[in-house]
Amino acid sequence: MKYTVAAFLLTSSLLSAQNFTKRDSLKGSNTEYRNFWDVKKYEISVEPDFGSRSVSGSNRITFEITRDVKNPVFQIDLQQPMNYQIIGSDKKLCTSRRDGDFIFIETNANYRKGDKHNFTIAFSGNPTVAKNAPWDGGWVFTTDEEGNPWMSVAQEGIGASVWLPTKDLWSDEPDDGMIMNIITPPELVGVANGRLISETKKGNKNVFTWEVKNPINAYSIVPNVGKYVNFKDNYPGEKGNLDLSYWVLHYNLDKAKNQFQQVKPMLAAFEHWFGPYPFYKDSYKLIETPYLGMEHQSGVGYGNGFANGYLGRDLSGTGVGLNWDFIIVHESGHEWFANSITAADKADMWIHEGFTNYSETLFVEEYMDKASAEKYIIGLRRNIQNDVPIIGPYGVAKSGSGDMYYKGANMIHTIRQIINDDQKFRQILRDMNRDFYHKIATSKEVENYLSNAAGADLSTIFDQYLRTTMVPTLEYVQQNTVLKFRYTNSVKNLRLPLRINQGSATIVPSSEWKQIELKSSQPVQFNSNYYVNYLLAENN
């Protein structure tokens, strides 16, 4: 999800002073109540009620035991004030108790590695309502322009447990996907992730059943209810025919048919750079939402007003971003980074946002040209705050700085300059999406992978941009054909060579002064594609 800089400023400024609680650890770490079982499938029934702003339903959780364990206690996440009731289990349960936002299911039996079990939890109540979705998180109960109920939930930050009893941990996705039954009034339509496999009646109500066959992160599991209409298309992609399905409010149908023509060139660009769309089995889908947008897997949330830019603005300040629809491009980029490759901990959220923010640049390169792409990525630097490090605290469900977007993307662009081979860079991205396909990854795993693939030790690059707020500064002085230079504001032994004078020479700065002989006494030209500051120093 694309957050505005302002939305992250307050969060980022509080991180360093925040004291983390037991609740933070239970929410963000693989506790003793979570680390012995692996979710295999969610089977969900949900009925949002517009009048009472309530949600009710059930979730059958199928799981596999990952190690022998005796009398285990299972942690299920469900945020207050939602209520719950255990209504089914294939194994006798002793008791359940609640501690704030967590349900602990106690057992009195031996569980063996490889065994599969399930329990079903009913839920009901008035969930947290978002004050300004998608940034603050929660359910949205609103009306469309004609007064029809329109309901959805934005939960990347707050978590799916804001309404759904689940194992709300990024590192455990249901390997066999999910099924969701959305129950609606007769005049409304329910839309969720994956494919619509049936539409039935339950009394005077509609039941829309959706199926996801791939693993799915919990915050992507989203029911949408409104007066939707559907139109379809298809894209001849790298893995065959990819069906495209669009769900919009009925009075926006013509606008959507025009604006959503950008989907195919977006898919073409991303398949070129990243490899096949990761969810052919579940289709590609855009769903109009009553908020700006979100990367809901195989059901991308769209609320950008059927116009180019980001709510009509260009985040780069260059004009380049007004040539395409930001939400279509950015949120769809998350299908590769966030939904297929998922960070194990929210602290490493840059894996989602840094690569996806850079996907905008790669899209521009294919859709327009390379010069426009470079103009765009450099322009995005105006949004970088350098307030706190990009990597946040681990184990407490907290991300770091909002710089994970623009600074993360510019770090990747800088790495591309180090590699200095666009075909190799493209192949690295494609190989990464192949090797981490539908997997959970840590920052260190991604960092090591990129270093190995690039054939260069990038560890100090990652330390510089992810773990400090410093922007490396090349301090230099030129005396005729002699160029003297050094790095300041950098981590120890920063390994960041720079091409100068339109690539005719390369310098390898360190914290100590060095010098080289230039071919000409003309003022040295630096490459602005590196995210590096340049400072003309006094004669050294």
Backbone torsions as a table, in degrees:
resi	resn	phi	psi	omega
1	MET	NA	140.1	177.3
2	LYS	-87.4	115.2	174.0
3	TYR	-97.4	145.3	172.8
4	THR	-72.1	157.1	179.0
5	VAL	-59.1	-42.3	-178.0
6	ALA	-60.6	-36.8	-178.2
7	ALA	-64.6	-29.0	-178.3
8	PHE	-91.6	-17.2	-174.3
9	LEU	-59.6	-48.0	-178.3
10	LEU	-63.9	-45.6	179.1
11	THR	-58.1	-47.7	-176.5
12	SER	-64.4	-39.4	-176.6
13	SER	-69.2	-21.0	-178.8
14	LEU	-89.2	-17.1	-171.2
15	LEU	-59.5	-46.7	-173.5
16	SER	-67.3	-26.4	-176.6
17	ALA	-95.7	-4.8	-172.4
18	GLN	-78.3	135.8	172.6
19	ASN	-98.1	122.6	-175.2
20	PHE	-84.5	148.1	-172.4
21	THR	-111.3	174.8	173.6
22	LYS	-57.6	-39.7	178.8
23	ARG	-60.4	-42.3	178.8
24	ASP	-59.9	-42.9	-179.3
25	SER	-68.2	-41.3	177.9
26	LEU	-63.6	-35.1	-178.3
27	LYS	-76.2	-37.0	-168.3
28	GLY	-108.7	-2.3	-176.3
29	SER	-121.3	162.6	179.2
30	ASN	-85.4	81.0	-171.8
31	THR	-68.9	172.4	176.8
32	GLU	-63.3	-16.2	179.2
33	TYR	-92.5	-3.0	-178.3
34	ARG	-120.3	-25.9	-164.2
35	ASN	-82.7	7.6	-179.4
36	PHE	-117.8	4.3	-179.8
37	TRP	-141.6	145.6	-174.4
38	ASP	-121.6	123.1	-179.3
39	VAL	-67.1	132.5	178.1
40	LYS	-106.2	-37.1	-176.7
41	LYS	-160.5	145.6	169.9
42	TYR	-112.6	134.2	173.6
43	GLU	-123.6	105.8	-166.2
44	ILE	-112.5	139.9	167.3
45	SER	-123.1	131.6	-176.6
46	VAL	-143.3	138.3	176.7
47	GLU	-133.9	101.1	173.5
48	PRO	-76.5	141.8	178.2
49	ASP	-118.1	115.9	-174.4
50	PHE	-67.4	-42.9	-175.3
51	GLY	-61.4	-42.9	-177.1
52	SER	-97.4	-1.5	-175.7
53	ARG	51.3	47.0	-178.3
54	SER	-123.6	165.7	178.2
55	VAL	-138.3	138.0	176.9
56	SER	-141.6	160.6	179.1
57	GLY	158.8	-154.3	-179.5
58	SER	-152.6	161.7	176.6
59	ASN	-139.1	118.1	173.2
60	ARG	-92.4	115.2	-175.8
61	ILE	-103.6	115.0	174.8
62	THR	-99.2	134.6	-174.9
63	PHE	-143.8	162.2	178.3
64	GLU	-119.9	136.7	177.8
65	ILE	-77.3	130.9	-174.9
66	THR	-99.5	-10.7	174.2
67	ARG	-158.3	153.8	177.5
68	ASP	-59.0	135.2	-178.6
69	VAL	-151.6	144.2	-177.1
70	LYS	-113.6	131.1	177.7
71	ASN	50.7	51.8	-176.0
72	PRO	-73.6	160.3	172.1
73	VAL	-115.7	125.7	-178.4
74	PHE	-96.6	135.2	174.3
75	GLN	-98.9	123.6	172.8
76	ILE	-117.0	136.9	-177.4
77	ASP	-98.4	129.7	174.9
78	LEU	-156.0	113.1	-172.8
79	GLN	-77.2	141.9	174.7
80	GLN	-65.8	148.2	10.2
81	PRO	-94.5	21.2	179.8
82	MET	-64.0	142.5	179.0
83	ASN	-101.6	161.2	-179.3
84	TYR	-144.2	162.4	172.1
85	GLN	-153.3	130.5	174.3
86	ILE	-76.2	116.8	-175.7
87	ILE	-114.4	-1.0	179.0
88	GLY	-169.7	148.3	175.3
89	SER	-162.6	144.3	177.9
90	ASP	-85.4	-1.2	178.4
91	LYS	-137.5	143.1	-175.6
92	LYS	-63.8	129.4	178.0
93	LEU	-105.7	148.6	-179.7
94	CYS	-81.9	-71.2	-178.1
95	THR	-145.7	169.2	168.7
96	SER	-132.1	146.4	178.5
97	ARG	-138.3	158.0	-178.1
98	ARG	-117.5	138.1	174.6
99	ASP	-131.3	93.2	-177.9
100	GLY	64.4	-117.0	-176.8
101	ASP	-91.8	14.9	-174.2
102	PHE	-130.1	137.5	175.8
103	ILE	-106.7	132.2	178.0
104	PHE	-115.5	116.5	-178.9
105	ILE	-98.7	116.1	-175.6
106	GLU	-97.0	142.4	-177.5
107	THR	-127.4	167.9	176.9
108	ASN	-139.1	63.6	-175.6
109	ALA	-159.7	164.0	175.9
110	ASN	-91.9	134.4	176.0
111	TYR	-116.4	132.7	-176.5
112	ARG	-109.8	147.4	179.5
113	LYS	-54.3	131.9	178.6
114	GLY	94.4	-16.3	178.1
115	ASP	-68.9	143.9	175.9
116	LYS	-112.1	136.3	-179.4
117	HIS	-140.5	177.0	178.4
118	ASN	-155.0	154.6	164.5
119	PHE	-142.4	154.6	-176.8
120	THR	-117.8	130.4	-176.7
121	ILE	-122.0	122.8	173.2
122	ALA	-84.9	147.8	179.4
123	PHE	-136.8	152.5	177.8
124	SER	-163.9	155.9	176.2
125	GLY	139.4	-173.9	179.6
126	ASN	-103.8	100.5	-176.2
127	PRO	-71.2	166.4	173.6
128	THR	-54.6	130.9	177.9
129	VAL	-99.7	130.3	-178.8
130	ALA	-67.1	132.5	176.6
131	LYS	-82.3	-29.6	-178.8
132	ASN	-153.8	68.2	-178.2
133	ALA	-61.0	146.2	5.2
134	PRO	-92.9	3.4	-168.3
135	TRP	-73.2	-42.1	-177.1
136	ASP	-88.8	-20.9	172.9
137	GLY	85.0	143.6	178.6
138	GLY	133.9	-176.6	-179.6
139	TRP	-77.2	152.2	176.2
140	VAL	-120.9	118.9	174.0
141	PHE	-118.0	104.3	-177.0
142	THR	-140.5	-171.4	176.9
143	THR	-127.5	154.5	175.5
144	ASP	-82.3	-173.2	-175.5
145	GLU	-65.1	-18.7	-179.4
146	GLU	-102.1	6.8	177.8
147	GLY	86.6	7.6	178.8
148	ASN	-79.8	143.5	176.4
149	PRO	-58.5	142.3	179.8
150	TRP	-142.9	118.9	-171.1
151	MET	-134.7	142.9	176.1
152	SER	-164.6	-176.2	178.0
153	VAL	-141.9	139.8	174.8
154	ALA	-117.3	117.5	-164.6
155	GLN	-141.3	18.0	-179.6
156	GLU	-59.1	-46.1	-178.6
157	GLY	-78.5	-47.2	-173.7
158	ILE	-78.9	-26.9	178.1
159	GLY	99.7	150.0	-179.6
160	ALA	-63.3	-21.9	179.6
161	SER	-69.5	-0.2	173.1
162	VAL	-61.3	-20.5	177.4
163	TRP	-142.6	-26.0	-170.0
164	LEU	-109.9	125.3	172.5
165	PRO	-66.7	119.7	-170.3
166	THR	-157.8	168.9	167.4
167	LYS	-89.6	92.8	-167.8
168	ASP	-87.5	67.4	-175.8
169	LEU	-134.5	125.8	-175.7
170	TRP	-57.5	-31.4	-173.5
171	SER	-81.1	1.0	178.1
172	ASP	-132.9	104.8	176.4
173	GLU	-106.0	150.4	176.4
174	PRO	-67.0	109.9	-172.6
175	ASP	-60.3	-32.7	-177.9
176	ASP	-99.3	16.5	173.8
177	GLY	81.7	-148.8	-176.0
178	MET	-156.4	163.0	168.7
179	ILE	-125.7	135.5	177.6
180	MET	-129.8	125.0	171.4
181	ASN	-99.7	119.4	177.5
182	ILE	-106.8	121.5	-178.5
183	ILE	-100.7	126.8	-174.9
184	THR	-133.3	162.4	168.6
185	PRO	-61.4	161.5	-172.8
186	PRO	-61.9	-26.6	-176.4
187	GLU	-90.0	-3.6	-176.0
188	LEU	-114.9	165.1	-176.1
189	VAL	-123.2	140.0	176.6
190	GLY	-106.7	128.5	-177.6
191	VAL	-128.2	134.2	-179.8
192	ALA	-138.5	-168.1	-179.3
193	ASN	-70.4	159.5	173.4
194	GLY	77.6	-145.1	-175.1
195	ARG	-111.5	143.7	173.7
196	LEU	-76.6	114.6	-176.6
197	ILE	-103.7	-16.0	174.2
198	SER	-163.9	154.9	174.1
199	GLU	-135.7	113.0	-173.5
200	THR	-129.0	-178.9	178.7
201	LYS	-116.2	144.1	172.7
202	LYS	-131.4	92.2	-169.8
203	GLY	67.8	-126.2	178.2
204	ASN	-97.6	16.4	-178.9
205	LYS	-110.5	157.7	176.4
206	ASN	-92.7	146.5	172.5
207	VAL	-127.0	114.9	178.2
208	PHE	-104.6	122.0	-177.3
209	THR	-108.9	122.6	-177.8
210	TRP	-116.9	144.9	-179.2
211	GLU	-128.8	134.1	172.3
212	VAL	-114.4	125.0	-178.0
213	LYS	-94.4	-19.8	-178.7
214	ASN	-92.7	161.6	170.1
215	PRO	-57.2	147.8	-177.6
216	ILE	-143.0	134.6	177.6
217	ASN	-72.3	146.4	-170.5
218	ALA	-60.4	-38.5	-175.8
219	TYR	-71.4	-11.4	175.8
220	SER	-83.5	-12.5	-176.3
221	ILE	-77.9	102.2	-169.1
222	VAL	-137.8	122.5	168.9
223	PRO	-86.5	140.1	176.1
224	ASN	-125.5	132.0	-178.6
225	VAL	-129.4	126.5	178.9
226	GLY	-172.0	-174.9	177.9
227	LYS	-89.9	73.6	-173.5
228	TYR	-88.8	151.7	164.8
229	VAL	-123.9	161.5	-173.8
230	ASN	-126.5	140.8	165.9
231	PHE	-137.8	157.8	-169.4
232	LYS	-129.1	161.3	174.6
233	ASP	-156.2	-177.0	175.6
234	ASN	-147.1	157.0	-177.9
235	TYR	-129.6	124.6	178.1
236	PRO	-79.1	90.3	-173.0
237	GLY	-96.3	-171.4	-175.6
238	GLU	-67.3	-24.6	179.2
239	LYS	-109.1	22.0	178.7
240	GLY	108.3	-155.6	-176.3
241	ASN	-79.9	122.8	176.6
242	LEU	-106.0	118.4	-179.6
243	ASP	-81.5	135.8	-178.8
244	LEU	-109.7	132.1	-177.6
245	SER	-133.2	131.4	-175.4
246	TYR	-124.4	129.7	-179.4
247	TRP	-122.0	115.1	-176.9
248	VAL	-135.9	162.4	174.3
249	LEU	-63.3	143.2	-166.8
250	HIS	-58.8	-33.1	-177.5
251	TYR	-79.4	-5.8	177.5
252	ASN	-103.1	10.5	-174.2
253	LEU	-57.7	-48.9	-177.3
254	ASP	-65.7	-40.3	177.3
255	LYS	-60.6	-43.7	-177.8
256	ALA	-65.5	-42.2	-179.8
257	LYS	-59.6	-33.1	177.9
258	ASN	-77.9	-51.4	-174.5
259	GLN	-68.0	-36.2	-175.0
260	PHE	-76.5	1.5	170.9
261	GLN	-63.7	-16.1	178.5
262	GLN	-75.0	-11.5	-177.2
263	VAL	-63.7	-44.7	-176.8
264	LYS	-63.6	-47.8	175.8
265	PRO	-64.2	-29.9	175.1
266	MET	-64.9	-47.5	179.0
267	LEU	-62.3	-39.4	179.0
268	ALA	-62.2	-43.1	180.0
269	ALA	-65.2	-45.4	-176.1
270	PHE	-72.2	-36.1	175.0
271	GLU	-67.0	-33.1	176.2
272	HIS	-62.6	-45.6	-174.0
273	TRP	-86.0	-35.2	-170.7
274	PHE	-112.1	-13.2	-174.6
275	GLY	98.0	-176.0	-172.1
276	PRO	-56.1	144.1	170.4
277	TYR	-49.4	132.4	-167.9
278	PRO	-77.8	-4.3	-171.2
279	PHE	-134.6	50.4	179.4
280	TYR	-57.1	-36.2	-178.1
281	LYS	-64.4	-24.5	-174.9
282	ASP	-109.0	1.2	177.5
283	SER	75.3	172.7	171.1
284	TYR	-110.7	135.1	-175.6
285	LYS	-144.2	138.3	167.3
286	LEU	-110.3	133.8	-180.0
287	ILE	-124.9	123.2	177.0
288	GLU	-65.5	132.1	-176.6
289	THR	-126.1	156.2	179.2
290	PRO	-82.2	26.6	173.6
291	TYR	-149.8	173.4	-167.0
292	LEU	-57.2	-43.5	-179.1
293	GLY	158.0	167.3	179.4
294	MET	-167.5	153.6	-173.4
295	GLU	-84.9	48.2	-177.2
296	HIS	-67.4	118.8	-171.3
297	GLN	-54.5	127.3	-179.1
298	SER	53.1	22.7	175.7
299	GLY	-162.1	55.6	-171.1
300	VAL	-60.3	128.0	178.2
301	GLY	-76.7	132.6	-176.4
302	TYR	-130.0	125.8	177.2
303	GLY	-148.9	39.6	-173.6
304	ASN	-95.1	12.6	174.1
305	GLY	73.8	17.7	176.9
306	PHE	55.7	45.1	-179.9
307	ALA	-141.1	158.5	178.6
308	ASN	-75.5	164.6	-177.9
309	GLY	81.9	-168.5	177.6
310	TYR	-108.1	99.2	-171.8
311	LEU	51.6	39.7	177.5
312	GLY	84.3	1.6	-179.3
313	ARG	-112.3	161.3	174.0
314	ASP	-109.2	113.0	-176.2
315	LEU	-65.6	-20.0	-180.0
316	SER	-86.3	-15.1	-178.5
317	GLY	70.1	13.0	-176.0
318	THR	-105.7	-13.8	-174.0
319	GLY	93.7	-18.2	-178.1
320	VAL	-63.3	-40.2	-175.8
321	GLY	-70.3	-4.7	178.2
322	LEU	-89.3	2.3	-178.9
323	ASN	-93.3	-0.9	-176.2
324	TRP	-158.1	161.9	-176.8
325	ASP	-83.8	111.8	-174.7
326	PHE	-58.1	-44.8	-173.8
327	ILE	-68.1	-40.4	176.5
328	ILE	-58.2	-46.7	-174.3
329	VAL	-73.9	-53.9	-174.5
330	HIS	-64.6	-52.1	-175.7
331	GLU	-66.2	-31.2	176.6
332	SER	-72.8	-31.1	175.6
333	GLY	-59.4	-27.8	178.6
334	HIS	-68.2	-15.2	176.5
335	GLU	-61.1	-32.4	176.2
336	TRP	-84.8	-46.6	-174.8
337	PHE	-114.8	100.0	-179.0
338	ALA	131.3	-49.2	-175.6
339	ASN	-92.1	-41.6	173.7
340	SER	-86.7	-56.9	173.6
341	ILE	-94.5	112.7	-174.2
342	THR	-116.5	133.2	177.4
343	ALA	-67.2	139.2	-179.8
344	ALA	-71.0	-28.7	-177.1
345	ASP	-135.9	144.2	-179.2
346	LYS	-61.0	-23.2	177.0
347	ALA	-59.6	-28.1	-178.4
348	ASP	-98.9	29.9	-176.0
349	MET	-63.3	-13.6	176.9
350	TRP	-59.9	-26.9	177.4
351	ILE	-58.8	-38.8	177.1
352	HIS	-72.3	-54.7	-166.0
353	GLU	-86.5	-34.0	178.8
354	GLY	-64.2	-49.2	179.7
355	PHE	-67.6	-39.1	-178.4
356	THR	-70.6	-38.3	174.8
357	ASN	-61.2	-39.2	178.3
358	TYR	-70.9	-24.1	176.9
359	SER	-60.4	-28.8	176.2
360	GLU	-61.6	-43.9	179.2
361	THR	-63.3	-42.6	-179.9
362	LEU	-67.5	-35.1	174.9
363	PHE	-62.5	-46.6	179.6
364	VAL	-58.7	-39.5	-179.1
365	GLU	-60.8	-38.3	179.1
366	GLU	-81.3	-41.2	-173.5
367	TYR	-76.0	-33.9	-178.8
368	MET	-119.2	-92.6	179.6
369	ASP	-164.9	168.7	-175.1
370	LYS	-67.5	-36.5	179.8
371	ALA	-62.3	-41.3	177.9
372	SER	-66.5	-37.6	178.6
373	ALA	-62.6	-45.0	179.5
374	GLU	-66.6	-37.8	176.1
375	LYS	-60.6	-41.2	-177.7
376	TYR	-66.8	-50.7	-175.6
377	ILE	-65.6	-37.3	177.5
378	ILE	-68.1	-38.2	178.3
379	GLY	-62.8	-32.3	-179.5
380	LEU	-64.4	-17.8	-178.0
381	ARG	-62.3	-22.4	-179.7
382	ARG	-63.4	-17.2	-179.5
383	ASN	-91.3	-6.7	-176.5
384	ILE	-75.2	132.9	-177.4
385	GLN	-100.8	-30.3	-174.1
386	ASN	49.9	51.0	-177.4
387	ASP	-91.6	-55.2	175.0
388	VAL	-136.5	164.2	-178.9
389	PRO	-59.7	154.0	-179.5
390	ILE	-67.7	-40.7	179.0
391	ILE	-80.0	126.9	-177.1
392	GLY	-92.2	-171.5	178.0
393	PRO	-74.8	139.1	-176.1
394	TYR	-85.7	150.7	170.7
395	GLY	79.5	8.8	-177.7
396	VAL	-131.3	17.2	177.5
397	ALA	55.8	44.8	178.9
398	LYS	-126.8	135.4	174.9
399	SER	-93.3	170.2	177.6
400	GLY	-91.7	-143.4	-174.7
401	SER	-68.2	149.9	171.4
402	GLY	-63.7	-8.5	174.0
403	ASP	-63.5	-8.2	175.7
404	MET	-55.3	-25.2	179.1
405	TYR	-77.3	-76.5	-169.3
406	TYR	-74.3	-41.2	178.3
407	LYS	-72.3	-38.4	176.3
408	GLY	-59.7	-43.4	178.8
409	ALA	-65.3	-41.1	-179.8
410	ASN	-70.6	-27.8	172.1
411	MET	-64.4	-44.7	178.9
412	ILE	-63.4	-39.6	178.0
413	HIS	-64.5	-36.7	176.7
414	THR	-65.6	-41.8	176.4
415	ILE	-61.1	-37.2	176.7
416	ARG	-60.6	-37.4	178.2
417	GLN	-67.3	-37.0	178.7
418	ILE	-64.6	-43.1	179.0
419	ILE	-64.3	-41.0	173.4
420	ASN	57.1	37.9	178.5
421	ASP	-156.8	100.6	-173.0
422	ASP	-63.5	-34.2	178.7
423	GLN	-67.7	-40.6	177.8
424	LYS	-66.3	-42.3	179.1
425	PHE	-60.6	-45.1	178.1
426	ARG	-60.8	-43.3	-178.4
427	GLN	-65.3	-35.6	177.2
428	ILE	-61.6	-44.6	179.4
429	LEU	-64.1	-40.3	178.5
430	ARG	-67.7	-43.1	178.5
431	ASP	-64.5	-38.2	178.6
432	MET	-60.8	-44.0	179.3
433	ASN	-70.5	-24.4	173.8
434	ARG	-75.7	-47.1	-173.5
435	ASP	-76.3	-26.6	177.4
436	PHE	-105.7	19.1	-176.4
437	TYR	-57.3	120.4	178.2
438	HIS	57.3	35.4	-177.1
439	LYS	-119.7	161.7	173.8
440	ILE	-95.5	136.4	-175.6
441	ALA	-137.2	149.3	172.4
442	THR	-98.4	163.5	177.6
443	SER	-59.3	-44.1	-178.8
444	LYS	-60.8	-38.8	178.0
445	GLU	-63.3	-43.1	178.8
446	VAL	-67.2	-43.3	178.9
447	GLU	-59.4	-48.0	-179.4
448	ASN	-64.3	-39.0	179.7
449	TYR	-60.9	-47.0	-177.6
450	LEU	-67.1	-37.5	176.1
451	SER	-61.5	-47.2	-179.5
452	ASN	-63.3	-42.9	-177.9
453	ALA	-68.5	-36.2	-179.0
454	ALA	-76.7	-19.6	-175.7
455	GLY	71.4	28.0	-179.5
456	ALA	-146.5	144.3	177.9
457	ASP	-76.6	104.9	-178.1
458	LEU	-98.1	9.0	-172.4
459	SER	-58.6	-40.3	-179.5
460	THR	-73.1	-25.9	174.0
461	ILE	-63.3	-48.2	179.2
462	PHE	-64.1	-41.2	178.4
463	ASP	-62.1	-41.2	-178.3
464	GLN	-62.4	-51.0	-170.3
465	TYR	-90.6	-26.6	-177.6
466	LEU	-95.0	-29.8	-168.5
467	ARG	-115.2	-0.2	173.2
468	THR	-133.2	169.5	175.1
469	THR	-103.2	8.1	-177.2
470	MET	-83.9	138.9	170.0
471	VAL	-100.9	121.5	-177.9
472	PRO	-59.2	138.0	-178.1
473	THR	-119.2	124.8	174.6
474	LEU	-89.3	108.4	174.9
475	GLU	-89.4	130.9	-173.8
476	TYR	-146.7	160.6	172.2
477	VAL	-146.6	139.1	-179.5
478	GLN	-118.3	128.1	176.2
479	GLN	-122.6	99.9	-174.7
480	ASN	56.8	-113.2	-178.9
481	THR	-98.5	6.0	179.4
482	VAL	-99.9	124.0	177.2
483	LEU	-111.0	121.3	175.4
484	LYS	-107.5	143.9	-173.4
485	PHE	-159.4	158.7	173.0
486	ARG	-163.1	161.4	174.2
487	TYR	-92.9	137.5	165.6
488	THR	-125.2	169.3	179.8
489	ASN	57.7	39.9	-174.6
490	SER	-131.3	162.0	173.9
491	VAL	-71.7	164.8	-179.2
492	LYS	-63.7	133.4	176.0
493	ASN	58.2	38.9	177.8
494	LEU	-56.7	125.8	178.6
495	ARG	-105.0	86.5	-179.1
496	LEU	-137.6	86.7	176.9
497	PRO	-69.4	150.9	-177.5
498	LEU	-126.5	130.7	171.9
499	ARG	-84.7	135.4	-178.4
500	ILE	-126.6	168.3	177.0
501	ASN	49.7	54.6	177.3
502	GLN	56.5	35.7	174.4
503	GLY	85.2	5.0	-177.7
504	SER	-77.4	-14.6	178.9
505	ALA	-148.5	156.2	178.0
506	THR	-128.1	133.4	175.6
507	ILE	-113.0	150.9	-179.5
508	VAL	-122.2	83.1	-175.2
509	PRO	-70.8	158.2	170.5
510	SER	-138.3	-170.3	178.7
511	SER	-77.9	-10.4	177.1
512	GLU	-99.0	150.3	178.9
513	TRP	-65.0	134.8	173.2
514	LYS	-128.9	170.0	176.4
515	GLN	-150.0	152.7	174.2
516	ILE	-136.7	162.6	176.1
517	GLU	-97.2	123.0	179.1
518	LEU	-86.8	161.1	179.3
519	LYS	-77.4	-18.9	-176.5
520	SER	-143.3	157.4	175.8
521	SER	-88.2	2.8	175.5
522	GLN	-61.3	147.6	-179.5
523	PRO	-54.6	136.3	-177.8
524	VAL	-62.1	142.2	177.6
525	GLN	-109.2	127.7	179.6
526	PHE	-102.3	156.5	-178.5
527	ASN	-94.2	112.6	-175.0
528	SER	-73.4	-4.5	179.1
529	ASN	-73.0	-20.7	172.9
530	TYR	-76.1	137.9	174.1
531	TYR	-84.0	78.0	-176.5
532	VAL	-139.1	141.0	172.3
533	ASN	-89.4	147.5	179.4
534	TYR	-119.0	130.0	-175.5
535	LEU	-130.8	117.1	176.4
536	LEU	-74.6	118.9	-175.6
537	ALA	-95.8	166.2	171.3
538	GLU	-69.5	157.5	-179.2
539	ASN	-53.7	130.8	-177.5
540	ASN	-100.7	NA	NA
